[in-house]
Amino acid sequence: MKGGGRAHLAVGHRADKAAARYPAFTLALALAGCPVVVAGPGDWRPSFRPALPDAFTPMSPSAYHRAVPPSTAPAEDTLTPVEHVNIYTGTQPELNGISFGNVLPLVTVPWAFQSWFPQTRPSPASRWPFEASDERPGLAPGPQFYGMRATHQASPWVGDWGAFQLITTVGDDDAPSGHSPPLGKRRLNAWLNATAKKQASQRDVQNSHALLRARAMQRASQGWGVRPPWGTTPAQPTQTRFSHLDWRKSVAQPHLFTADLRDSESGANYSIRFAPTSHAAVLEVQYDSAEARALPKRLTVNFHACSFIPPVNITARQTSPTEFAVVSRGGVCPEANCAVKFELHLALALSVAPISWRVSSLGPSVFKSTLELELSPGTRQLTARVGTSFISADLARLSLQRQVGGRGLEEVGKQGAARWNEVLSSATLDIVGNGKSKERVAVERATFYTNAYRASHFPRFIDEVSTDGSFVHWSPYTGRKPLAGRLVADSGFWDAYRTVYPWLSLTQPEVLGEMLQGWLNAASEWGGWLAQWASPGDAFSMGGSTLSDVVFSDAIAKGISGFDRSQAFRLLLRNAMDNSGGSGAQGRSAWPRQGRSKRLASESSPGYLPGKEEWGVSYNLETCYCNFAIARAAERLCADDVDTEATCLGRSGASLLAELDARAANYRLLFDDK
């Protein structure tokens, strides 16, 4: 590494032998960009000492937004770990690149039920709904703010699901907030025509689909009742109402977002503050400016069909003068094995009673459904508290009461900061090297803690706490609810097996154990197989073999608790030995669903896939690595005197170990000895 950068890791629990046997766990330090030197027994908590290359330079100001405005930033030595995090790092998309800038500036708590971010792009269907530099021609410089969006998107290549926005506006407008005007057909038609032409010119292969979708939307807006093909991504009108956002007057931290805003239509200035919990959130709006005091105000809860997702419909009822129960149906794509019934329940509590409210939708195809709440022009401050559930309105209300209750935004924000500091402090950071400037040290700290923050989002827990305090969940695999136990989603294994999961095994072993049990519960509901990418059911996305084998085997070998090791090992053996592949899209034959493990295991197979096979080398190596990992798990189970014969489906541990090691050695067959 240029500049002589090194990392020192001091851990106990026979870490020196673990590193020699399981080199994959050292890849967790890729988050800090450093190689690893393993010391002898010591404190279980890792101590990292990264040094960046001499050629390293900080990002330009346009791409590197401080989490705390410079004018209010405290001295470096007084910052807590969460204050070092820059949530904007990596959020600038570049569609001409490969997976460049594909993360969102998430305001959340670790592994939350849902996360939030400020949406700056007008189309809710965009899989890149945020860009810090987004501007619209002819308007004031700076991004446009389309509300705080609840999201489950882990990757733009998979898309979002169960999303909605909290949108605030000041002043009257002929266009209801959250969607294009039902009466403004001239403006809508102009946009649709422009969209059709633009989409048609991008790729020849998309010409007919783009035109059909845009024309179908146009005819629907004219009352023809024509609906775009189900399951396709419709061409959607952009939101016409937004607020100008000034980054210089905003604070964006993992647990808190604040911003000064100016309404795009009325020009009125106002400000917002936002703090989330796992299943709930608090939004505070201040209407202090002179121009905002006499104008009507509106809070809109906007549910929309995201990319790859069919239409969404909502119903709402007012349970008290200041409280509403809302349920959204739809918003989960059939490609993710979620054609089963999906409902998102919201419990909404306001500090002031609205003078009126209504539910509205855009077009008969219902690409957007909104709950619009009109507030009195004399409203000076609004506090909105929202709780969510996939199971019932009662659990949404219960989550709101437990996680927020009557607490204000300050207390909820401090609660979130404390949780982040607890998680980020599981690893201690020491900066080494003489003569470094304060700016360079600050960048190194921000780099480390920002990556640790990124490693604490996925997979997320999508379970809930019932009235008796136990964990329950809605199953995206069967549609049943409530089912007992934990459940996780919004993640795959094809790259996380060598980054996020080894990191968690070192810094958050208790959390990892709960996650693995969540995956086992998912497998029980998905015919005994694990999803390749759960969003929230199996999205059949991303390539790779059954690399969950490595994650579970590593946890078994390291003695991590919190999950059923026997159940996990039976799942690993099924991946290794069962060639059926379930429905043809599960197990090692899942990608690209051609039964490769059956050919690898057959008597006529040479023990590898020939070069003419697509992705044959990658698939061979991954399969060998998975078999090696399972063999190490078998060793640990035998050493712990687990009932190996029962766990190994009637086979002795010795014979199974010999077969797995022999299969793992087949990587040698990829080399031509001639």
C-alpha positions in Angstrom: 0.0 0.0 0.0 1.4 3.4 -0.9 2.4 5.5 2.0 3.1 2.5 4.2 -0.4 2.3 5.7 -1.0 -0.5 8.2 -3.8 -1.5 10.5 -3.3 -3.1 14.0 -6.0 -5.4 15.2 -5.9 -6.7 18.7 -8.6 -9.2 19.6 -9.0 -12.2 21.9 -10.7 -15.5 21.4 -7.7 -17.1 19.6 -7.8 -14.5 16.9 -4.4 -15.4 15.6 -5.6 -18.9 14.7 -8.8 -17.6 13.4 -7.0 -15.3 11.0 -4.9 -18.2 9.6 -7.9 -20.5 9.2 -10.5 -17.9 8.0 -8.7 -15.2 6.1 -12.1 -13.8 4.9 -12.7 -12.2 8.3 -9.8 -9.8 7.7 -11.6 -8.4 4.7 -13.9 -6.6 7.1 -11.0 -4.1 7.5 -11.5 -3.2 3.8 -14.0 -0.7 5.3 -11.0 1.2 6.6 -9.0 0.6 3.5 -6.1 -1.1 5.3 -4.1 -4.4 5.5 -4.2 -6.3 8.8 -1.6 -7.4 11.3 -3.0 -9.8 13.8 -1.7 -9.7 17.4 -2.0 -12.1 20.2 -4.8 -12.3 22.8 -6.1 -9.1 24.1 -9.2 -6.9 24.3 -12.1 -8.3 22.2 -12.8 -4.9 20.8 -10.7 -4.2 17.7 -8.4 -1.2 17.6 -7.8 0.1 14.1 -4.9 2.3 13.1 -5.3 3.2 9.4 -3.0 5.4 7.4 -4.0 6.8 4.0 -1.7 6.9 1.0 0.4 10.1 0.6 -1.4 10.8 -2.6 -4.7 10.9 -0.8 -6.7 14.2 -1.2 -10.1 15.0 0.3 -13.1 15.2 -1.9 -14.0 18.6 -3.4 -16.5 20.7 -1.4 -19.2 20.1 -4.1 -19.1 16.3 -3.4 -18.2 16.4 0.3 -20.8 18.0 2.5 -20.0 18.3 6.2 -22.4 16.6 8.6 -22.1 19.8 10.8 -22.0 23.3 9.2 -18.5 24.8 9.6 -19.8 27.8 11.6 -21.2 25.5 14.3 -18.7 22.6 14.2 -17.2 21.9 17.6 -13.5 21.3 18.2 -12.2 18.0 16.8 -11.3 16.5 20.2 -14.9 17.0 21.4 -16.7 15.1 18.6 -18.4 11.9 19.3 -18.2 9.0 16.7 -21.6 9.9 15.2 -20.5 13.5 14.6 -17.7 12.3 12.4 -20.1 10.6 10.0 -20.7 12.2 6.6 -24.0 10.7 5.3 -23.5 12.4 1.9 -20.4 10.4 1.1 -21.0 8.2 -1.9 -24.4 9.7 -2.8 -23.5 11.5 -6.1 -24.7 9.2 -8.9 -22.9 8.8 -12.1 -25.0 6.7 -14.4 -22.2 6.3 -16.9 -20.2 4.5 -14.3 -20.6 1.1 -12.7 -22.2 1.3 -9.3 -20.7 4.7 -8.6 -22.6 6.8 -6.1 -25.4 4.2 -5.4 -26.0 4.9 -1.8 -28.5 7.3 -0.1 -27.9 9.8 2.7 -29.9 7.7 5.2 -31.2 9.3 8.4 -32.0 6.3 10.5 -30.9 4.1 13.4 -28.8 1.0 13.0 -30.6 -1.9 11.1 -33.9 0.0 11.3 -37.3 -1.2 10.1 -37.1 1.6 7.5 -34.7 4.4 6.8 -35.3 8.0 5.7 -33.6 10.5 3.4 -34.4 13.9 1.8 -35.7 13.3 -1.7 -34.3 15.8 -4.2 -35.5 14.3 -7.5 -39.0 14.9 -8.7 -39.9 11.4 -9.9 -40.7 9.0 -7.0 -40.2 6.1 -9.4 -36.5 7.0 -9.9 -34.1 4.4 -8.5 -31.7 7.3 -8.0 -34.1 9.7 -6.1 -31.3 11.8 -4.5 -28.6 13.9 -5.9 -26.9 16.7 -3.9 -26.4 18.9 -6.9 -29.8 18.4 -8.5 -31.1 21.6 -10.0 -33.9 22.4 -12.4 -33.5 24.9 -15.2 -34.7 28.4 -14.7 -34.9 28.1 -10.9 -32.7 29.1 -8.0 -29.5 27.1 -7.6 -29.5 24.2 -5.2 -31.4 21.0 -4.9 -35.2 20.8 -4.7 -36.6 19.2 -1.6 -39.6 16.8 -2.2 -40.0 15.7 1.5 -38.5 13.1 3.8 -38.9 9.7 2.2 -39.2 6.4 4.1 -37.3 3.8 2.1 -36.2 0.2 2.1 -33.8 0.6 -0.9 -30.5 -1.1 -0.4 -29.5 -0.9 -4.0 -30.8 1.0 -7.0 -30.4 -2.2 -9.1 -33.0 -3.8 -6.9 -35.2 -0.8 -6.3 -37.4 0.4 -3.5 -40.5 -1.0 -1.9 -43.0 0.1 0.8 -41.9 3.8 0.3 -43.7 7.0 1.2 -43.0 10.7 1.7 -43.8 13.3 4.2 -44.1 16.5 2.2 -44.6 20.0 3.6 -45.8 23.1 1.6 -46.8 26.6 2.3 -49.4 28.6 0.3 -52.2 27.7 -2.2 -51.5 26.0 -5.5 -53.6 24.7 -8.4 -51.6 21.5 -8.1 -52.3 19.4 -5.0 -49.0 18.6 -3.2 -47.5 15.2 -4.0 -48.8 14.8 -7.6 -49.5 16.5 -10.8 -52.8 18.5 -11.1 -55.8 16.6 -12.3 -57.1 19.7 -14.1 -53.7 20.8 -15.5 -53.8 18.4 -18.5 -52.0 20.8 -20.8 -48.9 20.8 -18.6 -49.2 17.0 -17.9 -49.6 16.2 -21.6 -46.6 18.4 -22.5 -44.5 16.5 -20.0 -45.7 13.1 -21.2 -44.9 14.0 -24.8 -41.4 15.2 -23.9 -40.9 12.1 -21.8 -41.9 9.7 -24.6 -39.6 11.4 -27.0 -36.7 11.4 -24.6 -37.1 7.8 -23.6 -37.6 6.7 -27.2 -34.3 8.3 -28.2 -32.2 6.6 -25.5 -32.3 3.0 -26.6 -33.9 1.5 -29.7 -34.8 -1.6 -27.7 -36.9 0.5 -25.4 -38.7 2.5 -28.0 -42.0 0.7 -28.1 -42.2 0.2 -24.4 -41.4 3.8 -23.5 -44.0 5.2 -26.0 -46.7 2.7 -24.9 -46.2 3.5 -21.2 -46.2 7.3 -21.8 -49.2 7.2 -24.1 -51.1 5.0 -21.7 -50.4 7.5 -18.9 -51.6 10.4 -21.2 -54.8 8.6 -22.1 -55.4 7.8 -18.5 -55.1 11.4 -17.6 -57.7 12.3 -20.2 -60.2 9.9 -18.6 -59.8 7.0 -21.0 -59.1 4.6 -18.2 -56.2 3.0 -20.1 -53.8 1.3 -17.8 -50.1 0.6 -18.5 -49.1 -3.1 -18.7 -49.1 -4.6 -15.2 -45.6 -5.2 -13.7 -43.9 -2.7 -15.9 -42.3 0.6 -14.8 -44.8 3.3 -15.8 -43.7 6.7 -17.1 -44.8 8.9 -14.3 -45.3 12.6 -14.1 -42.9 14.3 -11.8 -44.0 16.1 -8.7 -44.6 19.8 -9.5 -44.5 21.1 -5.9 -41.2 21.3 -4.0 -39.1 23.5 -1.7 -35.7 25.0 -2.3 -33.1 23.6 0.0 -29.9 25.4 1.1 -27.2 22.9 2.1 -25.4 25.7 3.9 -28.2 26.0 6.4 -28.9 22.3 6.9 -27.6 19.7 9.3 -27.5 16.0 8.1 -26.4 13.4 10.6 -27.3 9.7 10.9 -29.9 10.6 13.6 -31.0 14.1 12.6 -31.9 16.2 9.6 -32.7 19.9 9.7 -33.1 22.3 6.8 -34.2 25.9 5.9 -36.7 25.7 3.0 -38.4 28.1 0.6 -41.7 27.0 -1.0 -41.4 26.9 -4.8 -44.8 28.4 -5.4 -45.4 30.9 -2.7 -41.8 31.8 -1.9 -42.5 31.5 1.8 -39.6 30.5 4.0 -40.0 27.8 6.7 -37.8 25.2 8.4 -38.0 21.5 9.3 -36.4 19.2 11.7 -36.6 15.4 11.5 -35.5 12.5 13.8 -36.3 8.8 13.3 -36.5 5.6 15.3 -36.7 2.1 13.9 -40.4 2.0 13.3 -41.4 5.7 13.8 -40.3 9.3 13.3 -40.9 12.8 14.4 -41.2 15.8 12.0 -41.2 19.4 13.3 -42.1 22.3 11.0 -41.6 25.9 12.0 -43.5 28.6 10.1 -41.7 31.7 11.6 -41.2 33.9 8.5 -43.6 36.8 8.0 -44.7 35.6 4.5 -45.6 32.1 5.9 -47.7 33.2 8.8 -50.8 34.2 6.8 -50.7 31.4 4.2 -52.4 28.0 4.4 -50.2 25.1 5.2 -50.3 21.5 4.0 -48.8 18.2 5.1 -49.0 15.4 2.5 -48.3 11.7 3.0 -47.5 10.5 -0.5 -47.5 6.8 -1.3 -46.3 6.0 -4.8 -45.5 3.1 -7.0 -41.7 2.7 -7.2 -39.7 1.3 -10.1 -40.7 -2.3 -11.0 -43.7 -2.0 -8.7 -47.5 -2.2 -9.5 -50.1 0.4 -8.4 -50.7 1.4 -4.8 -54.0 2.4 -3.1 -54.6 3.8 0.3 -57.5 4.2 2.7 -57.5 6.5 5.7 -59.7 7.2 8.7 -59.6 9.9 11.4 -59.5 8.3 14.8 -59.4 11.6 16.7 -59.2 15.3 15.8 -55.4 15.0 15.6 -54.8 11.3 14.8 -55.2 9.2 11.6 -54.9 5.5 10.7 -53.7 5.0 7.1 -53.2 1.7 5.3 -51.4 1.4 1.9 -51.9 -1.6 -0.2 -49.4 -2.4 -3.0 -45.9 -1.0 -3.5 -44.1 -4.4 -3.5 -43.0 -5.8 -6.8 -44.1 -9.2 -8.0 -40.6 -9.9 -9.2 -39.6 -10.0 -5.5 -42.0 -13.0 -4.8 -44.3 -10.6 -3.1 -47.4 -10.9 -5.2 -48.9 -11.9 -1.8 -50.9 -9.3 0.0 -48.8 -6.4 1.3 -50.0 -3.7 3.6 -48.2 -0.8 5.1 -50.0 0.6 8.2 -49.3 4.2 9.4 -50.3 5.8 12.7 -50.1 9.5 12.3 -50.4 12.0 15.2 -50.4 15.8 14.8 -49.8 18.5 17.3 -52.7 20.6 15.8 -55.9 19.4 14.2 -56.2 19.9 10.5 -59.1 22.0 9.2 -59.7 19.5 6.4 -58.3 16.3 4.9 -58.7 14.2 1.8 -57.4 11.1 0.1 -56.6 11.5 -3.6 -55.1 9.5 -6.4 -53.5 10.1 -9.8 -55.4 8.4 -12.6 -57.3 5.1 -12.6 -54.0 3.2 -12.6 -53.2 4.8 -9.2 -49.5 5.5 -9.5 -49.7 7.8 -6.5 -52.1 8.0 -3.6 -51.9 10.8 -1.1 -53.4 11.8 2.2 -53.5 15.6 2.2 -54.0 17.5 5.5 -54.9 21.2 5.3 -53.7 23.3 8.3 -55.0 26.6 9.5 -53.2 29.7 8.1 -52.5 30.7 11.6 -50.4 27.6 12.4 -47.0 28.6 13.6 -45.6 25.1 14.4 -46.5 21.6 13.5 -45.2 18.4 15.1 -46.1 15.2 13.2 -45.3 11.8 14.7 -45.7 8.7 12.5 -45.5 4.9 13.4 -45.4 2.1 10.9 -46.2 -1.6 10.7 -46.6 -4.4 8.1 -49.0 -6.2 10.3 -51.8 -4.0 11.7 -52.9 -0.5 12.6 -52.7 -1.5 16.3 -49.0 -2.4 16.0 -48.3 0.8 14.1 -49.9 2.8 16.9 -48.0 0.6 19.5 -44.7 1.3 17.9 -45.4 5.0 17.8 -46.3 5.0 21.5 -43.2 2.9 22.6 -40.6 4.5 20.4 -41.8 8.1 20.5 -44.8 8.6 22.7 -45.0 12.2 23.8 -41.3 12.9 23.5 -40.2 15.8 21.5 -37.7 15.8 18.6 -34.7 16.7 20.7 -35.2 13.7 23.0 -35.8 11.3 20.0 -32.7 12.7 18.3 -30.5 12.2 21.4 -31.8 8.7 21.7 -30.8 8.0 18.1 -27.4 9.6 18.6 -26.8 7.5 21.7 -27.6 4.3 19.8 -25.3 5.3 16.9 -22.4 6.1 19.3 -22.9 2.7 21.0 -22.6 0.9 17.6 -19.8 3.0 16.2 -17.8 2.7 19.5 -17.6 -1.1 19.1 -14.4 -0.4 17.3 -11.8 2.2 18.5 -9.8 4.2 16.1 -6.2 5.5 16.6 -4.7 7.7 14.0 -0.9 7.1 13.6 1.7 9.0 11.7 3.7 12.1 12.6 3.2 15.5 10.9 -0.3 15.0 9.8 -2.4 18.1 9.5 -5.7 18.5 11.4 -7.6 18.4 8.1 -6.0 15.1 7.1 -6.7 13.5 10.5 -10.3 14.8 10.3 -10.8 13.2 6.9 -9.4 9.9 8.1 -11.7 9.8 11.1 -14.7 10.8 8.9 -13.7 8.0 6.4 -13.6 5.4 9.1 -16.8 6.3 11.0 -18.7 6.9 7.8 -17.9 3.4 6.5 -18.8 2.0 9.9 -22.1 3.8 9.6 -22.7 2.4 6.1 -22.0 -1.1 7.5 -24.8 -0.8 10.0 -27.8 -0.5 7.7 -28.3 -3.9 6.0 -29.6 -6.4 6.3 -32.4 -4.6 8.1 -34.8 -6.2 10.7 -38.4 -6.1 9.3 -39.9 -7.6 12.4 -42.0 -5.9 15.1 -42.6 -6.1 18.8 -46.1 -7.4 19.7 -48.2 -6.4 22.7 -46.6 -9.2 24.9 -43.0 -8.0 24.0 -42.2 -10.8 21.6 -40.9 -10.4 18.1 -43.4 -11.0 15.2 -43.3 -10.4 11.5 -45.2 -10.4 8.2 -43.8 -13.0 5.8 -43.1 -11.7 2.3 -42.7 -15.4 1.3 -46.1 -16.6 2.3 -48.1 -13.5 3.1 -49.0 -14.8 6.5 -49.0 -12.5 9.5 -48.2 -12.4 12.3 -45.5 -15.1 12.5 -43.3 -15.5 15.5 -39.6 -14.6 15.5 -37.2 -12.2 13.8 -36.9 -11.6 10.1 -34.4 -9.7 8.0 -34.4 -8.4 4.4 -32.9 -5.9 2.0 -29.6 -7.7 1.5 -27.9 -10.4 -0.5 -24.7 -12.4 0.1 -22.8 -12.3 -3.1 -20.5 -9.5 -1.9 -21.6 -8.9 1.7 -20.2 -12.4 2.7 -16.7 -10.9 2.6 -17.3 -7.4 3.9 -20.3 -6.6 6.1 -20.7 -10.1 7.7 -17.1 -10.5 8.8 -17.2 -6.9 10.2 -20.3 -7.8 12.2 -18.7 -11.0 13.5 -15.9 -8.9 15.0 -17.8 -5.8 16.2 -21.5 -6.9 16.7 -21.5 -10.7 17.3 -24.8 -10.5 19.2 -26.5 -8.6 16.4 -25.1 -11.0 13.8 -26.6 -14.0 15.7 -30.0 -12.4 15.6 -29.7 -11.7 11.9 -28.7 -15.2 11.1 -31.8 -16.5 13.0 -33.8 -14.0 11.0 -32.4 -15.6 7.8 -33.2 -19.1 9.1 -36.8 -18.0 9.7 -36.9 -16.7 6.1 -35.6 -20.0 4.8 -38.3 -21.9 6.7 -40.9 -19.8 5.0 -39.3 -20.1 1.5 -39.4 -23.8 1.1 -36.2 -24.5 3.1 -34.0 -22.3 0.9 -32.5 -18.9 1.4 -33.3 -16.0 -0.9 -30.4 -14.8 -3.1 -31.5 -11.2 -2.5 -34.4 -10.4 -0.2 -36.3 -7.2 -1.1 -38.3 -8.1 0.9 -38.9 -11.6 -0.6 -36.6 -13.2 -3.1 -35.9 -10.7 -5.9 -33.8 -13.3 -7.8 -31.2 -10.6 -8.2 -27.4 -10.6 -8.3 -25.2 -13.5 -9.4 -23.2 -15.9 -7.3 -23.5 -19.2 -5.7 -24.9 -19.9 -2.2 -22.5 -17.6 -0.5 -24.6 -17.6 2.6 -22.8 -20.9 3.2 -19.7 -18.8 4.1 -21.6 -16.5 6.4 -23.2 -19.2 8.4 -20.1 -21.4 8.5 -17.9 -18.5 9.6 -20.4 -17.8 12.5 -20.5 -21.5 13.5 -16.7 -21.7 13.4 -16.3 -18.6 15.5 -18.7 -19.8 18.1 -21.2 -17.0 17.6 -24.5 -17.6 19.4 -28.0 -16.4 19.0 -29.1 -18.7 16.2 -29.9 -22.4 15.8 -26.6 -23.9 14.7 -28.1 -27.3 13.9 -30.8 -25.8 11.7 -28.2 -23.7 10.0 -25.9 -26.6 9.3 -28.8 -28.6 7.8 -29.4 -25.6 5.5 -25.8 -25.6 4.5 -25.8 -29.3 3.7 -28.9 -28.9 1.6 -27.2 -26.2 -0.4 -24.2 -28.5 -0.9 -25.9 -31.8 -1.5 -29.5 -31.2 -2.7 -29.3 -30.7 -6.5 -33.0 -30.1 -7.0 -32.7 -26.3 -6.6 -36.2 -26.1 -5.3 -38.3 -24.4 -8.0 -35.3 -24.0 -10.2 -34.4 -20.6 -8.7 -33.0 -21.7 -5.3 -29.9 -23.3 -4.0 -26.7 -23.5 -6.0 -28.6 -24.0 -9.2 -30.3 -20.6 -8.7 -28.1 -18.4 -10.9 -28.6 -18.4 -13.7 -30.9 -21.3 -12.9 -29.4 -24.1 -15.0 -28.9 -26.8 -12.4 -25.1 -26.4 -12.3 -24.6 -28.1 -9.0 -26.3 -31.2 -10.4 -23.8 -31.3 -13.2 -20.9 -30.7 -10.8 -22.0 -33.5 -8.6 -23.0 -36.0 -11.3 -20.8 -39.1 -12.0 -20.1 -37.9 -15.5 -18.9 -34.5 -14.3 -15.2 -33.8 -14.4 -15.6 -31.9 -11.1 -15.8 -28.5 -12.7 -17.8 -26.5 -15.2 -16.0 -26.2 -18.6 -15.0 -22.8 -20.0 -17.9 -22.6 -22.4 -20.3 -22.2 -19.5 -21.2 -18.6 -18.7 -19.5 -17.4 -15.5 -18.1 -20.9 -15.2 -14.9 -19.9 -13.4 -16.6 -17.7 -10.9 -19.2 -20.4 -10.2 -16.5 -23.1 -9.7 -14.5 -21.0 -7.3 -17.5 -19.9 -5.3 -18.7 -23.5 -5.0 -15.3 -24.7 -3.9 -15.1 -21.9 -1.3 -18.5 -22.7 0.0 -17.7 -26.4 0.4 -14.5 -25.5 2.3 -16.4 -23.2 4.6 -19.0 -25.8 5.4 -16.2 -28.3 6.2 -14.8 -25.9 8.8 -18.3 -25.6 10.3 -18.5 -29.3 10.5 -15.2 -29.4 12.4 -16.5 -27.0 14.9 -19.8 -28.8 15.5 -17.9 -32.1 16.0 -15.5 -30.4 18.5 -18.5 -29.0 20.4 -20.0 -32.5 20.6 -23.1 -31.6 18.7 -25.3 -34.5 17.7 -23.4 -34.6 14.4 -25.2 -37.6 12.9 -28.6 -35.9 13.3 -27.3 -32.6 12.2 -25.6 -34.1 9.1 -28.8 -35.8 7.9 -27.8 -39.3 9.0 -24.2 -39.1 7.8 -21.2 -39.3 10.0 -19.2 -36.2 10.5 -15.9 -37.8 9.3 -17.3 -39.0 5.9 -19.1 -35.7 5.3 -15.9 -33.7 6.1 -13.9 -35.8 3.7 -16.3 -35.3 0.9 -16.6 -31.6 1.4 -12.8 -31.2 1.5 -12.5 -33.2 -1.6 -15.0 -31.0 -3.4 -13.3 -27.9 -2.2 -10.0 -29.1 -3.7 -11.6 -29.1 -7.2 -10.5 -25.6 -7.8 -7.2 -27.2 -9.0 -9.1 -28.7 -11.9 -9.6 -25.3 -13.5 -5.9 -25.2 -14.4 -4.9 -27.0 -17.6 -1.7 -29.0 -16.8 -0.8 -29.0 -20.5 
